Amino acid sequence: QVQLVESGGGLVQPGGSLRLSCAASGSIFSANVMDWCRQAPGKQRELVARITSTGSTNYADSVKGRFTISRDNAKNMVYLQMNSLKPEDTAVYYCNVWSSFLGYDYWGQGTQVTVSS
C-alpha cells in the first residue's frame, strides 16, 4: 500500500516563501505524474502544478513564475517551492501521484498553508 505524506505547510506573511514536500512510501514506480493541488475554503480543489516522469512541468496561471515543482525519483519525493506568497494562496495543499498506464491514483492527507499578516 502506497502512502503519501505532505509536510512543510504553515503560516507565512505575504511575500514569504514555503517549501512543501511529499514523501511516497511503498512500491511506486517513477513512470507516473506527480501533482500538487489545493483547496481553499468554499472552493473546489484545483491543480496547482504538475511534473511528469520525464520532468515536464506545467502550472496554473495563478502561480506561474512564483511556484516551482520538482521531483526526486530515487527518493520518491515531490516538492513545491512557493515564493512571493499571496493571501489567495491560502489553502490545504495535496500531493497526488497517479499513473493511468499502471492504474493507480494516490492522494496525501494535505498540509495547510496560510498566508496572512
N, C-alpha and C positions, 0 to 999 in steps of 0.2 A: 504494500500500500504506500502510495506516494503522499507525502505531506509537504505543504509549502508554509513557511513561516516568515512573515514580514517583520522588519524591525527598522528603527531609525526615525519613526514619526515623533511628533512633539509640538510644542508651542514655539513659534518664531515670530519675530517682528516683520512687518512689511519691508521688503528689500533684502531680507535674510536668505539663508541657504539651509537646505537639509539634504541628506543623502539617505535614501531608502535602500534597504537590502532585502532580498528574498532568497531563502535557502530551501532547496528541494532535497528532501531525504527519500531514500528508496531508489528503486531502479527507474531511471528516466533517461531515455536516450537523447542525445543532443539534436537529433533531427526533429526539432519542434519550433514552435513560435512562443515567445515569451512576451507577455503584455503587462503593462501597468494600467489599471483602470481606477476610476474614483467615483465616489457617490457622495454628493453633498446633501444635506437635509432637504427633503421635499423634492429632490430631483432624481432623474434616472441615472443609473450607472453609465459612465461614458469611458470610452477608450482614450487614454492619455498618450501612451507611447507603445510602440511595438518594435521588436527586434526578431529577425528570423535566424535560422540556424547558420545562414551564411553571413550574418552581420548586417543585413539591410535593415534600415530603420525608417519609421515614419512617426509623425507626431500630430496631435490635434493642433489646429491653428492657434488655439489659445495659449499653447505652451511653447510653440516653436521659438527657438533662439534662447529659451530660458532653461529648458529641461533637456537632459541627455540620458538616454538609456544605454546600458551596456550589459554584457554578459560574460561569464567565465564558464565555459563548458566543462572544463576539468573539475571545477568545484560545484557544478550545478547551481550557480548563483546568477541572479539578475539584479541590476542596480538601477536606481533612478536618481540622478543628481539634479536637484532643483535649486535654481538660482533666481534672484530677483523675485522672490515670492510675493504674491498679492493676496489680499483678503479673500478674493474669489477662488483662490486655490484651496481654501479650507474644505476638507472632505475626508472621508475614510478612503485610503488608498489600498487597492487589492492587487496582488500578484496573480496572474493567470498563465498557466503553461498548458499548451494544447498541441495536438497533432491530429489532423484529420486523416492522415495516412496511417498512423499507428492506432488511431481510435481512442485517444484519451483527452481529458479536459479536466485540469485540476485548478482549484482556487485556494488561496490562503484565507485567513480569518480577517485580514485587514489591519491597517495601522492608521491611527488618527493623526492628521496634520491640521494644525490650527494656526492661521496667520492673523495675528492681531497685535495691536499696540496696547 
